Each structure stands twice: as C-alpha cells, then as structure tokens.
C-alpha cells in the first residue's frame, strides 16, 4: 500500500500560491519530540535542517564540521542523525535518518533528501493531482 | 495518524498563512498557538500555553525556499 499526501499550498500576498511536496513527520530528539512538515527534495543527497531546529531537538552536534554544497553555495555543516516517524492511516514507519545540520543563521523547513529516505520508499510526485505518494520498499527492515 | 496530529496537519493544509510567510508557526488542537522568527521561542511559547498537547511546528515557506 502507498500513502498519499496532498501538496501543501501557501497563498502569497500577490495572489499567487506556492505548492510543495511536503509531508507531516514526527521528529524525535534528545530534548524534544514534535510534529513538523518536511519538504521532500529529490535533488538533495542528504536531508538537511537548520542549526536552531537541531538545537531545539537536542541532536548530537559534537561532531566534526564539514561542508554542504548546493545552489546556495558552500556552507558549514555537521552530519548527524535524527529519528523521524512517517505515518498515515494504518501505516507507520520509524526511520533513523542521516541529516546535515546547516550551521549559522539559516532558516528553512526540514528537507528530506535521498540518503536514508528514498531507499525506504518508492516516491512518486503527481503534479496533476498535486500529491506525493510513498510506497514502502519491502526488502529488508528499517 | 493520531487524531491530534491529523487535526493539526489538516488545519495547516487548509489555513491561509500568507500573513506568516517566513515565520515559524506552532499549531495545537487545530489552532495557531504561537508564531515568530525563532523555532525555539515559538515552541517554548506553545508548550507554555499547551503543555500537554501535541504541537505541529512548521515554517511557512518563503517564495525562495533555500535548497542546499
């Protein structure tokens, strides 16, 4: 079975709207557990969150500083992990996800990149129906 | 999905948040309970108001959501 999520729509002051393939997740850290909305980003090698978001969760940031590259340029980052829950209806999946914490004063919603996530589901984007579908890959456990 | 999580998510999907673009928004029991620039401050305010309730913390995306 696949689980489906409608694209999130944000209306803009100029009358236009932005629709994104975002899904509800539960984030679990050492300090906090809460729900959020994450943007599925098939162009990202790995998931990413902001430093302040990581600190709020209490993620382990005592690691070597590395870099993350993208159209925003080169930024300092730390690779760590975060536990997330993806669920809908009767399907519920716990995933320990590698994530890059983007250091500094960057502010953005959590991005779900390919590493550790796209190998758990077959992910389909349906622009005409404005929905994203996740179908669990049955091989192995996660 | 648990009812409160589903309720908060559905509220997020249907609510016009164009006045809150670029801000973090905390939703609990199907309503906005806090919003602002800092996710830490927004979560702290939401927990103070709704200490026992489930909270959905979202950032209302800018037009140019940054992709690394």
Backbone of each chain as ProteinMPNN parsed JSONL, in Angstrom:
{"seq_chain_A": "XXXXXXXXXXXXXXXXXXXXXXXXXXXXXXXXXXXXXXXXXXXXXXXXXXXXXXXXXXXXXXXXXXXXXXXXXXXXXXXXXXXXXXXXXXXXXXXXXXXXXXXXXXXXXXXXXXXXXXXXXXXXXXXXXXXXXXXXXXXXXX", "coords_chain_A": {"N_chain_A": [[0.844, -1.204, 0.0], [0.381, 2.244, -0.67], [1.021, 5.443, 0.778], [-0.518, 8.605, 0.69], [-0.018, 12.076, 0.238], [-1.343, 15.304, 0.151], [-0.102, 18.063, -1.778], [1.322, 20.826, -0.075], [-0.068, 24.032, 0.18], [0.711, 27.403, -0.063], [-0.6, 30.507, 0.221], [0.118, 33.632, -1.332], [0.875, 37.101, -0.754], [0.622, 38.478, -3.167], [-1.351, 37.206, -4.508], [-0.719, 34.898, -5.841], [0.186, 31.395, -5.501], [2.151, 28.956, -3.769], [3.006, 25.635, -4.232], [4.026, 22.722, -2.618], [5.738, 19.551, -2.385], [5.31, 18.419, 0.429], [5.436, 16.704, 3.566], [3.799, 15.463, 6.538], [5.663, 14.852, 9.468], [6.982, 13.209, 12.387], [9.36, 14.347, 14.593], [12.065, 13.183, 16.515], [14.093, 13.929, 19.104], [16.804, 14.28, 21.531], [16.034, 16.242, 23.306], [13.515, 17.105, 22.625], [10.339, 16.204, 21.218], [8.33, 16.48, 18.462], [5.796, 17.365, 16.03], [6.225, 18.098, 12.545], [6.496, 19.683, 9.308], [7.93, 18.451, 6.447], [9.888, 19.102, 3.58], [10.006, 17.248, 0.681], [12.846, 16.552, -1.075], [14.11, 15.663, -3.863], [16.413, 16.313, -5.159], [18.372, 16.629, -3.343], [21.211, 15.234, -1.811], [21.248, 14.402, 0.798], [19.345, 14.681, 3.815], [18.413, 17.806, 5.386], [18.601, 20.204, 8.011], [18.058, 23.233, 9.884], [20.41, 24.893, 12.077], [19.297, 25.941, 14.444], [16.933, 24.551, 14.616], [17.916, 21.971, 14.931], [19.176, 22.252, 17.396], [16.96, 22.754, 18.983], [15.749, 20.274, 18.926], [17.678, 18.839, 20.211], [19.76, 17.446, 19.02], [22.758, 15.525, 18.425], [25.467, 17.441, 18.183], [28.1, 17.408, 18.49], [30.316, 16.937, 16.681], [32.558, 16.588, 13.861], [33.077, 19.494, 11.917], [31.881, 19.943, 8.686], [31.317, 20.451, 5.178], [28.527, 21.633, 3.253], [27.154, 21.571, 0.053], [25.54, 23.424, -2.539], [23.002, 25.139, -4.465], [22.935, 27.321, -2.971], [25.51, 27.776, -2.411], [28.584, 27.159, -0.621], [28.472, 25.9, 2.573], [29.0, 25.716, 6.13], [28.601, 22.651, 7.891], [27.259, 19.99, 9.939], [27.243, 16.535, 10.109], [24.786, 14.451, 11.326], [22.313, 12.495, 13.034], [18.776, 11.893, 12.997], [15.758, 10.815, 14.463], [12.792, 9.944, 12.845], [9.239, 9.803, 12.343], [7.078, 8.59, 9.952], [3.795, 8.58, 9.025], [0.498, 7.477, 8.193], [-2.941, 6.876, 8.176], [-3.205, 3.467, 8.629], [-0.549, 2.9, 8.451], [2.758, 3.103, 9.621], [5.973, 4.292, 10.042], [9.178, 4.07, 11.379], [12.145, 5.839, 11.19], [15.619, 6.127, 11.24], [17.392, 8.78, 10.469], [20.02, 9.987, 8.444], [21.337, 13.264, 8.647], [22.146, 16.562, 7.594], [23.169, 19.236, 9.46], [22.783, 22.538, 8.961], [24.982, 24.968, 9.626], [24.897, 28.111, 11.319], [23.048, 31.16, 10.7], [20.75, 30.254, 9.172], [17.531, 29.72, 7.871], [15.065, 27.513, 7.337], [12.591, 25.127, 6.198], [12.603, 21.654, 7.232], [14.408, 19.549, 5.062], [13.894, 16.664, 3.202], [16.138, 14.58, 2.003], [17.79, 12.273, -0.297], [19.449, 10.211, 0.854], [19.053, 7.579, 3.016], [16.33, 7.883, 3.075], [14.981, 7.873, 0.545], [15.613, 5.324, -0.111], [13.954, 3.846, 1.369], [11.384, 4.045, 0.522], [9.337, 3.863, -2.428], [8.976, 6.703, -4.176], [6.627, 8.895, -5.451], [5.826, 11.655, -7.442], [3.026, 13.42, -8.218], [2.137, 15.749, -10.226], [-0.182, 16.616, -11.476], [-2.269, 15.746, -9.887], [-1.449, 16.909, -7.657], [-0.091, 15.686, -5.466], [1.96, 13.654, -3.344], [3.295, 10.401, -3.221], [4.125, 7.682, -1.132], [5.504, 4.579, -1.153], [6.167, 1.793, 0.651], [9.253, 0.12, 0.522], [9.699, -3.255, 0.341], [11.897, -4.877, 0.817], [14.077, -6.032, 3.248], [14.519, -4.691, 6.624], [13.595, -1.674, 8.321]], "CA_chain_A": [[0.0, 0.0, 0.0], [1.079, 3.527, -0.661], [0.35, 6.524, 1.499], [-0.552, 9.786, -0.171], [-0.127, 13.37, 0.916], [-1.577, 16.439, -0.742], [0.888, 19.132, -1.729], [0.986, 21.964, 0.781], [-0.25, 25.271, -0.57], [0.838, 28.643, 0.702], [-1.035, 31.674, -0.547], [1.047, 34.734, -1.224], [0.178, 38.4, -0.755], [0.348, 38.959, -4.519], [-2.444, 36.428, -5.085], [-0.245, 33.617, -6.342], [0.386, 30.413, -4.443], [3.266, 28.027, -3.94], [2.635, 24.283, -3.814], [5.238, 21.949, -2.398], [5.551, 18.17, -1.933], [5.716, 18.367, 1.832], [4.691, 15.672, 4.294], [3.892, 15.575, 8.0], [6.528, 13.881, 10.131], [7.271, 13.438, 13.799], [10.799, 14.383, 14.842], [12.384, 12.761, 17.876], [15.456, 14.226, 19.525], [17.055, 14.056, 22.961], [15.387, 17.283, 24.108], [12.143, 17.382, 22.21], [9.65, 15.43, 20.184], [7.173, 17.24, 17.978], [5.454, 17.157, 14.626], [6.583, 19.181, 11.647], [6.253, 19.437, 7.897], [9.226, 18.407, 5.767], [9.83, 19.197, 2.121], [10.724, 16.159, 0.023], [13.765, 17.184, -2.02], [14.797, 14.58, -4.573], [17.696, 16.796, -5.646], [19.342, 16.707, -2.244], [21.843, 13.952, -1.488], [21.005, 14.058, 2.195], [18.393, 15.579, 4.46], [19.043, 18.983, 5.993], [17.823, 21.054, 8.913], [18.806, 24.397, 10.362], [21.088, 24.707, 13.365], [18.396, 26.218, 15.564], [15.982, 23.429, 14.656], [18.659, 20.839, 15.502], [19.36, 22.537, 18.827], [15.65, 22.579, 19.617], [15.532, 18.827, 19.078], [18.726, 18.257, 21.035], [20.566, 16.498, 18.243], [24.178, 15.468, 18.762], [26.218, 18.325, 17.288], [29.507, 17.319, 18.888], [30.954, 16.202, 15.591], [33.443, 17.385, 13.018], [32.408, 20.395, 10.98], [32.135, 19.62, 7.285], [30.668, 21.417, 4.301], [27.417, 21.224, 2.406], [27.218, 22.332, -1.186], [24.294, 23.499, -3.283], [22.879, 26.391, -5.206], [23.188, 28.396, -2.017], [26.937, 27.885, -2.216], [29.232, 26.247, 0.321], [28.183, 26.309, 3.946], [29.445, 24.789, 7.165], [27.547, 21.741, 8.334], [27.626, 18.825, 10.742], [26.369, 15.404, 9.798], [24.35, 13.704, 12.495], [21.135, 11.71, 12.677], [17.545, 12.229, 13.721], [14.703, 9.82, 14.287], [11.514, 10.511, 12.398], [8.121, 8.89, 12.101], [6.181, 8.91, 8.848], [2.605, 7.754, 9.236], [-0.824, 7.88, 7.727], [-3.911, 5.785, 8.303], [-2.705, 2.361, 9.448], [0.869, 2.666, 8.172], [3.61, 3.915, 10.477], [7.353, 3.904, 9.807], [10.227, 4.729, 12.158], [13.362, 5.929, 10.375], [16.76, 6.869, 11.769], [17.757, 9.457, 9.223], [21.193, 10.868, 8.436], [20.911, 14.628, 8.336], [23.156, 17.614, 7.718], [22.735, 20.443, 10.16], [23.414, 23.693, 8.322], [25.395, 25.853, 10.719], [24.744, 29.545, 11.082], [21.715, 31.748, 10.811], [19.912, 29.901, 8.025], [16.205, 29.367, 8.349], [14.342, 26.828, 6.26], [11.938, 23.914, 6.691], [13.414, 20.451, 7.058], [14.434, 18.967, 3.728], [14.114, 15.218, 3.181], [16.947, 14.207, 0.851], [17.702, 10.873, -0.73], [20.14, 9.247, 1.701], [18.326, 7.06, 4.168], [14.886, 8.077, 2.96], [14.491, 7.408, -0.752], [15.815, 3.873, -0.202], [12.929, 3.205, 2.194], [10.093, 4.147, -0.156], [9.217, 4.32, -3.809], [8.334, 8.007, -4.002], [6.083, 9.388, -6.714], [5.281, 13.009, -7.424], [1.974, 13.569, -9.221], [1.886, 17.189, -10.292], [-1.554, 16.887, -11.902], [-3.139, 15.559, -8.711], [-0.822, 17.669, -6.57], [0.122, 14.831, -4.308], [3.151, 12.808, -3.331], [2.965, 9.071, -2.709], [5.24, 6.898, -0.593], [5.202, 3.153, -1.061], [7.249, 1.136, 1.389], [10.023, -0.926, -0.142], [9.518, -4.406, 1.225], [13.142, -5.599, 1.043], [14.789, -5.702, 4.48], [13.803, -3.974, 7.672], [14.106, -0.362, 8.705]], "C_chain_A": [[0.879, 1.255, 0.0], [0.298, 4.527, 0.184], [0.515, 7.805, 0.689], [-0.707, 11.051, 0.679], [-0.361, 14.457, -0.127], [-0.415, 17.423, -0.66], [0.393, 20.226, -0.771], [0.923, 23.227, -0.064], [-0.105, 26.463, 0.362], [0.442, 29.798, -0.201], [-0.085, 32.833, -0.298], [0.298, 36.06, -1.306], [-0.166, 38.896, -2.158], [-0.732, 38.127, -5.223], [-2.021, 35.093, -5.662], [-0.132, 32.63, -5.174], [1.555, 29.509, -4.797], [2.825, 26.672, -3.419], [3.882, 23.43, -3.724], [4.908, 20.526, -1.962], [6.095, 17.998, -0.518], [4.85, 17.362, 2.577], [4.808, 15.901, 5.802], [4.793, 14.479, 8.556], [6.553, 14.197, 11.627], [8.774, 13.347, 13.979], [11.068, 14.032, 16.291], [13.861, 13.046, 18.152], [15.626, 13.956, 21.004], [16.273, 15.039, 23.824], [13.909, 17.426, 23.825], [11.633, 16.353, 21.227], [8.443, 16.245, 19.755], [6.951, 16.923, 16.514], [5.931, 18.348, 13.801], [6.213, 18.788, 10.22], [7.599, 19.509, 7.189], [9.014, 18.397, 4.256], [10.645, 18.052, 1.506], [11.543, 16.754, -1.125], [14.597, 16.109, -2.717], [16.164, 15.016, -5.11], [18.763, 16.878, -4.572], [19.903, 15.323, -1.934], [21.425, 13.468, -0.11], [20.02, 15.07, 2.779], [19.132, 16.728, 5.153], [18.063, 19.692, 6.923], [18.701, 22.212, 9.372], [19.416, 24.096, 11.732], [20.129, 24.911, 14.529], [17.364, 25.1, 15.73], [16.653, 22.213, 15.297], [18.868, 21.025, 17.005], [18.055, 22.36, 19.596], [15.366, 21.098, 19.871], [16.536, 18.186, 20.034], [19.532, 17.21, 20.299], [22.031, 16.6, 18.642], [24.965, 16.298, 17.739], [27.706, 18.326, 17.618], [30.258, 16.449, 17.889], [31.776, 17.159, 14.742], [32.636, 18.246, 12.04], [32.863, 20.069, 9.561], [31.492, 20.726, 6.435], [29.461, 20.79, 3.622], [27.427, 22.15, 1.194], [25.85, 22.343, -1.871], [24.206, 24.824, -3.998], [23.035, 27.591, -4.28], [24.665, 28.597, -1.762], [27.442, 26.854, -1.229], [28.997, 26.76, 1.738], [28.721, 25.27, 4.917], [28.283, 23.918, 7.626], [28.142, 20.657, 9.225], [26.681, 17.702, 10.366], [26.061, 14.638, 11.073], [23.138, 12.872, 12.09], [19.951, 12.159, 13.528], [16.533, 11.12, 13.45], [13.424, 10.522, 13.849], [10.476, 9.399, 12.274], [7.311, 9.441, 10.937], [4.972, 8.011, 8.991], [1.389, 8.359, 8.567], [-1.719, 6.659, 7.764], [-3.312, 4.674, 9.173], [-1.232, 2.055, 9.208], [1.712, 3.644, 9.003], [5.041, 3.407, 10.362], [8.306, 4.753, 10.651], [11.513, 4.701, 11.334], [14.424, 6.71, 11.142], [17.484, 7.475, 10.579], [19.07, 10.213, 9.355], [20.771, 12.267, 8.002], [22.088, 15.583, 8.471], [22.528, 18.823, 8.402], [23.499, 21.613, 9.546], [23.7, 24.737, 9.403], [25.224, 27.322, 10.334], [23.284, 29.949, 11.097], [20.898, 31.512, 9.547], [18.578, 29.387, 8.558], [15.404, 28.76, 7.203], [13.643, 25.609, 6.849], [12.829, 22.706, 6.466], [13.273, 19.923, 5.631], [14.708, 17.48, 3.846], [14.838, 14.855, 1.896], [16.951, 12.699, 0.639], [18.293, 9.886, 0.277], [19.281, 8.846, 2.902], [16.829, 7.238, 4.115], [14.334, 7.521, 1.647], [14.764, 5.919, -0.963], [14.821, 3.118, 0.687], [11.577, 3.15, 1.477], [10.32, 4.323, -1.665], [8.392, 5.6, -3.735], [7.9, 8.544, -5.361], [5.504, 10.779, -6.522], [4.253, 13.115, -8.548], [1.57, 15.035, -9.257], [0.436, 17.497, -10.673], [-2.533, 16.737, -10.732], [-2.617, 16.306, -7.479], [-0.705, 16.831, -5.302], [1.403, 14.037, -4.473], [2.769, 11.495, -2.661], [4.223, 8.365, -2.258], [4.793, 5.44, -0.478], [6.401, 2.453, -0.45], [7.935, 0.087, 0.522], [10.096, -2.114, 0.805], [10.811, -5.136, 1.557], [13.806, -5.117, 2.327], [13.907, -4.969, 5.472], [14.399, -2.594, 7.824], [13.26, 0.207, 9.813]], "O_chain_A": [[1.958, 1.295, 0.592], [-0.927, 4.457, 0.285], [1.56, 8.046, 0.084], [-1.42, 11.078, 1.682], [0.326, 14.522, -1.147], [0.186, 17.595, 0.401], [-0.803, 20.502, -0.684], [1.774, 23.452, -0.924], [-0.716, 26.522, 1.43], [1.055, 30.04, -1.24], [0.447, 32.997, 0.8], [-0.795, 36.125, -1.87], [-1.128, 39.644, -2.332], [-0.993, 38.329, -6.409], [-2.866, 34.243, -5.944], [-0.33, 32.993, -4.015], [1.897, 29.326, -5.965], [2.329, 26.564, -2.298], [4.7, 23.413, -4.644], [3.924, 20.303, -1.256], [7.2, 17.495, -0.314], [3.674, 17.189, 2.259], [5.794, 16.464, 6.278], [4.693, 13.319, 8.157], [6.196, 15.292, 12.062], [9.393, 12.37, 13.559], [10.386, 14.519, 17.193], [14.751, 12.479, 17.518], [14.71, 13.463, 21.661], [15.89, 14.711, 24.947], [13.139, 17.827, 24.698], [12.4, 15.72, 20.502], [7.631, 16.652, 20.586], [7.785, 16.307, 15.85], [6.026, 19.467, 14.305], [5.689, 17.703, 9.971], [8.322, 20.497, 7.311], [8.09, 17.771, 3.739], [11.835, 17.913, 1.786], [10.994, 17.38, -2.031], [15.649, 15.702, -2.224], [16.981, 14.172, -5.476], [19.924, 17.165, -4.862], [19.151, 14.356, -1.81], [21.267, 12.269, 0.117], [19.892, 16.185, 2.275], [20.319, 16.626, 5.461], [16.864, 19.767, 6.655], [19.926, 22.167, 9.259], [18.997, 23.179, 12.438], [20.144, 24.144, 15.492], [16.979, 24.754, 16.847], [16.043, 21.51, 16.103], [18.751, 20.077, 17.782], [18.053, 21.873, 20.726], [14.811, 20.728, 20.905], [16.278, 17.123, 20.596], [19.941, 16.205, 20.881], [22.484, 17.634, 19.133], [25.107, 15.904, 16.582], [28.471, 19.136, 17.096], [30.762, 15.376, 18.219], [31.694, 18.378, 14.891], [31.665, 17.797, 11.432], [34.055, 19.94, 9.279], [31.169, 21.801, 6.939], [29.39, 19.574, 3.443], [27.675, 23.35, 1.306], [25.098, 21.372, -1.783], [25.194, 25.547, -4.126], [23.239, 28.72, -4.728], [25.05, 29.477, -0.992], [26.819, 25.813, -1.021], [29.291, 27.913, 2.051], [28.877, 24.099, 4.572], [27.145, 24.373, 7.737], [29.354, 20.441, 9.256], [25.466, 17.891, 10.311], [26.964, 14.23, 11.804], [22.963, 12.577, 10.908], [20.107, 12.72, 14.613], [16.468, 10.567, 12.352], [13.032, 11.547, 14.404], [10.806, 8.223, 12.121], [6.909, 10.605, 10.935], [5.117, 6.792, 9.07], [1.272, 9.573, 8.402], [-1.302, 5.551, 7.426], [-2.954, 4.916, 10.326], [-0.721, 1.054, 9.71], [1.421, 4.838, 9.075], [5.295, 2.22, 10.565], [8.246, 5.982, 10.639], [11.914, 3.647, 10.839], [14.169, 7.811, 11.63], [18.108, 6.77, 9.785], [19.229, 11.005, 10.284], [19.948, 12.427, 7.1], [22.925, 15.428, 9.36], [21.501, 19.347, 7.971], [24.728, 21.661, 9.612], [22.788, 25.304, 10.006], [25.388, 27.707, 9.176], [22.406, 29.168, 11.463], [20.414, 32.458, 8.926], [18.526, 28.701, 9.578], [15.108, 29.434, 6.216], [14.059, 25.106, 7.893], [13.711, 22.73, 5.607], [12.177, 19.86, 5.074], [15.656, 17.075, 4.519], [14.233, 14.823, 0.824], [16.223, 11.954, 1.295], [17.702, 8.836, 0.528], [18.85, 9.688, 3.689], [16.121, 6.792, 5.018], [13.344, 6.789, 1.64], [14.217, 5.313, -1.884], [14.849, 1.889, 0.746], [10.733, 2.311, 1.791], [11.341, 4.851, -2.106], [7.246, 5.582, -3.285], [8.697, 8.635, -6.295], [4.783, 11.041, -5.559], [4.593, 12.917, -9.714], [0.776, 15.502, -8.44], [-0.116, 18.512, -10.249], [-3.493, 17.497, -10.606], [-3.247, 16.329, -6.422], [-1.158, 17.22, -4.226], [1.866, 13.784, -5.585], [2.029, 11.468, -1.678], [5.261, 8.436, -2.917], [3.824, 5.124, 0.212], [7.511, 2.518, -0.978], [7.278, -0.729, -0.126], [10.518, -1.971, 1.953], [10.833, -5.94, 2.489], [14.07, -3.924, 2.478], [12.741, -4.67, 5.215], [15.564, -2.368, 7.498], [13.524, 1.313, 10.285]]}, "seq_chain_B": "XXXXXXXXXXXXXXXXXXXXXXXXXXXXXXXXXXXXXXXXXXXXXXXXXXXXXXXXXXXXXXXXXXXX", "coords_chain_B": {"N_chain_B": [[-2.519, 7.811, 11.506], [-2.279, 9.683, 14.473], [-5.107, 11.258, 16.041], [-4.846, 13.953, 16.96], [-2.505, 14.771, 15.707], [-3.242, 14.5, 13.059], [-5.364, 16.319, 12.987], [-4.033, 18.763, 13.438], [-2.37, 18.809, 11.202], [-4.235, 18.872, 9.081], [-5.393, 21.318, 9.618], [-3.21, 22.962, 9.066], [-2.983, 22.507, 6.287], [-5.335, 23.643, 5.245], [-5.426, 26.259, 6.035], [-5.013, 29.706, 5.439], [-1.97, 31.085, 5.462], [-0.638, 33.292, 4.645], [-0.023, 35.661, 5.829], [1.968, 35.001, 7.494], [4.325, 34.323, 6.299], [7.594, 33.084, 6.095], [7.806, 32.813, 8.783], [7.964, 30.814, 11.804], [5.479, 28.603, 12.885], [3.386, 27.461, 15.42], [1.095, 24.92, 15.872], [-1.655, 23.719, 17.612], [-4.137, 21.542, 18.791], [-5.672, 22.127, 16.553], [-5.402, 24.87, 16.054], [-3.641, 28.006, 15.725], [-1.124, 28.606, 18.008], [1.174, 29.925, 18.598], [3.639, 32.049, 17.063], [6.504, 33.15, 15.153], [9.91, 34.352, 14.603], [11.846, 32.639, 15.58], [12.31, 29.187, 15.958], [12.791, 27.982, 18.42], [11.818, 29.794, 20.353], [9.171, 29.961, 19.573], [8.292, 27.328, 19.968], [8.697, 27.129, 22.726], [6.851, 28.998, 23.691], [4.499, 27.848, 22.755], [4.468, 25.433, 24.175], [4.255, 26.372, 26.734], [1.7, 27.422, 26.704], [0.209, 25.21, 25.953], [0.89, 22.732, 27.524], [0.477, 19.952, 27.634], [-0.339, 19.106, 25.199], [-0.191, 17.967, 21.798], [2.07, 19.267, 19.42], [2.393, 20.901, 16.342], [5.006, 22.073, 14.571], [5.813, 24.332, 12.223], [7.406, 25.828, 9.388], [6.406, 28.542, 7.562], [6.81, 28.593, 4.234], [9.124, 30.655, 2.4], [9.009, 32.359, -0.773], [11.287, 31.702, -2.068], [12.469, 29.149, -1.093], [15.324, 27.94, 0.403], [17.628, 25.75, -1.112], [20.021, 23.457, -0.423]], "CA_chain_B": [[-2.002, 9.013, 12.164], [-3.078, 10.018, 15.647], [-6.114, 12.261, 15.731], [-4.377, 15.319, 17.163], [-1.525, 15.053, 14.661], [-4.023, 14.661, 11.832], [-6.121, 17.574, 13.118], [-3.109, 19.878, 13.248], [-1.91, 18.776, 9.807], [-5.34, 19.334, 8.232], [-5.509, 22.762, 9.846], [-2.119, 23.583, 8.305], [-3.269, 22.423, 4.852], [-6.48, 24.448, 4.803], [-5.386, 27.623, 6.564], [-4.254, 30.732, 4.733], [-0.93, 31.611, 6.348], [0.15, 34.245, 3.867], [0.448, 36.733, 6.723], [3.028, 34.456, 8.352], [5.402, 33.818, 5.441], [8.93, 33.233, 6.668], [7.78, 32.616, 10.232], [7.644, 29.506, 12.375], [4.123, 28.608, 13.427], [3.032, 26.297, 16.237], [-0.337, 24.597, 15.807], [-2.044, 22.722, 18.605], [-5.602, 21.395, 18.848], [-6.296, 22.721, 15.382], [-5.348, 26.335, 16.0], [-2.31, 28.586, 15.887], [-0.937, 28.997, 19.401], [2.347, 30.8, 18.687], [4.381, 32.206, 15.805], [7.608, 34.093, 15.255], [11.094, 34.097, 13.791], [12.707, 31.605, 16.169], [11.579, 27.963, 16.305], [12.924, 27.699, 19.857], [10.901, 30.665, 21.104], [7.798, 29.594, 19.22], [7.991, 26.07, 20.651], [8.608, 27.397, 24.164], [5.566, 29.663, 23.934], [3.423, 26.871, 22.521], [4.463, 24.465, 25.283], [3.77, 27.063, 27.927], [0.245, 27.548, 26.579], [-0.407, 23.883, 25.795], [1.967, 21.831, 27.966], [0.191, 18.52, 27.481], [-0.906, 18.839, 23.878], [0.71, 17.726, 20.687], [2.35, 20.515, 18.706], [2.945, 20.869, 14.99], [5.849, 23.256, 14.377], [6.089, 24.432, 10.79], [7.853, 27.12, 8.871], [5.664, 28.926, 6.361], [7.956, 28.806, 3.341], [9.307, 31.81, 1.542], [8.915, 32.032, -2.192], [12.55, 31.111, -2.478], [12.984, 28.25, -0.079], [16.707, 27.654, 0.011], [17.998, 24.37, -1.302], [21.476, 23.315, -0.357]], "C_chain_B": [[-2.893, 9.348, 13.367], [-3.96, 11.229, 15.359], [-5.576, 13.685, 15.877], [-3.353, 15.72, 16.101], [-2.248, 15.318, 13.346], [-4.789, 15.992, 11.85], [-5.224, 18.779, 12.855], [-2.631, 19.966, 11.804], [-2.998, 19.299, 8.874], [-5.568, 20.829, 8.409], [-4.441, 23.499, 9.041], [-2.447, 23.608, 6.809], [-4.341, 23.423, 4.409], [-6.387, 25.925, 5.199], [-4.498, 28.546, 5.731], [-3.246, 31.353, 5.703], [-0.062, 32.636, 5.628], [0.643, 35.421, 4.713], [1.646, 36.292, 7.561], [4.199, 33.901, 7.541], [6.759, 34.116, 6.071], [8.977, 33.027, 8.167], [7.58, 31.138, 10.582], [6.295, 29.626, 13.064], [3.905, 27.321, 14.219], [1.52, 26.129, 16.211], [-0.617, 23.51, 16.83], [-3.559, 22.716, 18.725], [-6.295, 22.14, 17.713], [-6.352, 24.227, 15.373], [-3.908, 26.806, 16.194], [-2.166, 29.083, 17.318], [0.297, 29.89, 19.588], [2.958, 30.933, 17.295], [5.466, 33.247, 15.993], [8.802, 33.638, 14.438], [11.925, 32.914, 14.294], [11.91, 30.348, 16.508], [11.663, 27.617, 17.787], [11.908, 28.506, 20.663], [9.444, 30.292, 20.834], [7.397, 28.302, 19.934], [7.832, 26.294, 22.152], [7.27, 28.046, 24.513], [4.406, 28.689, 23.774], [3.326, 25.871, 23.667], [3.955, 25.094, 26.568], [2.241, 27.162, 27.908], [-0.442, 26.184, 26.566], [0.591, 22.8, 26.223], [1.717, 20.348, 27.713], [-0.246, 18.136, 26.07], [0.167, 18.686, 22.811], [0.854, 19.004, 19.862], [2.934, 20.229, 17.333], [3.701, 22.175, 14.78], [6.264, 23.305, 12.913], [6.647, 25.804, 10.456], [7.063, 27.403, 7.606], [6.707, 29.342, 5.329], [7.933, 30.128, 2.602], [9.126, 31.379, 0.101], [10.167, 31.313, -2.653], [13.118, 30.283, -1.344], [14.369, 27.771, -0.498], [16.954, 26.153, -0.086], [19.509, 24.278, -1.297], [21.94, 22.224, -1.315]], "O_chain_B": [[-4.119, 9.296, 13.271], [-3.619, 12.098, 14.556], [-5.821, 14.531, 15.016], [-3.333, 16.866, 15.649], [-1.905, 16.246, 12.613], [-4.847, 16.696, 10.842], [-5.607, 19.703, 12.137], [-2.502, 21.057, 11.248], [-2.712, 20.086, 7.972], [-5.899, 21.527, 7.45], [-4.717, 24.522, 8.414], [-2.216, 24.615, 6.14], [-4.256, 23.983, 3.317], [-7.186, 26.743, 4.742], [-3.375, 28.194, 5.371], [-3.621, 32.055, 6.642], [1.107, 32.821, 5.966], [1.61, 36.091, 4.353], [2.264, 37.103, 8.251], [4.977, 33.094, 8.049], [7.034, 35.232, 6.513], [10.051, 33.06, 8.768], [7.1, 30.34, 9.777], [6.007, 30.616, 13.737], [4.206, 26.228, 13.739], [0.767, 27.063, 16.488], [0.096, 22.509, 16.903], [-4.188, 23.774, 18.755], [-7.37, 22.712, 17.895], [-7.244, 24.813, 14.759], [-3.073, 26.094, 16.753], [-2.976, 29.879, 17.792], [0.442, 30.536, 20.626], [2.815, 30.045, 16.455], [5.377, 34.111, 16.866], [8.724, 32.671, 13.68], [12.626, 32.268, 13.515], [10.939, 30.42, 17.261], [10.736, 27.035, 18.351], [11.228, 27.973, 21.54], [8.602, 30.305, 21.732], [6.283, 28.198, 20.448], [6.942, 25.72, 22.779], [6.636, 27.687, 25.506], [3.454, 28.703, 24.555], [2.227, 25.503, 24.083], [3.309, 24.438, 27.385], [1.578, 27.012, 28.934], [-1.539, 26.027, 27.103], [1.081, 22.041, 25.387], [2.667, 19.575, 27.59], [-0.494, 16.963, 25.792], [1.274, 19.212, 22.925], [-0.117, 19.727, 19.639], [3.849, 19.42, 17.185], [3.109, 23.254, 14.808], [6.978, 22.427, 12.428], [6.394, 26.793, 11.145], [7.054, 26.592, 6.681], [7.412, 30.333, 5.523], [6.879, 30.647, 2.234], [9.093, 30.187, -0.207], [10.119, 30.433, -3.512], [14.109, 30.655, -0.715], [14.562, 27.266, -1.604], [16.523, 25.388, 0.776], [20.188, 24.946, -2.078], [23.136, 21.951, -1.408]]}, "name": "protein", "num_of_chains": 2, "seq": "XXXXXXXXXXXXXXXXXXXXXXXXXXXXXXXXXXXXXXXXXXXXXXXXXXXXXXXXXXXXXXXXXXXXXXXXXXXXXXXXXXXXXXXXXXXXXXXXXXXXXXXXXXXXXXXXXXXXXXXXXXXXXXXXXXXXXXXXXXXXXXXXXXXXXXXXXXXXXXXXXXXXXXXXXXXXXXXXXXXXXXXXXXXXXXXXXXXXXXXXXXXXXXXXXX"}
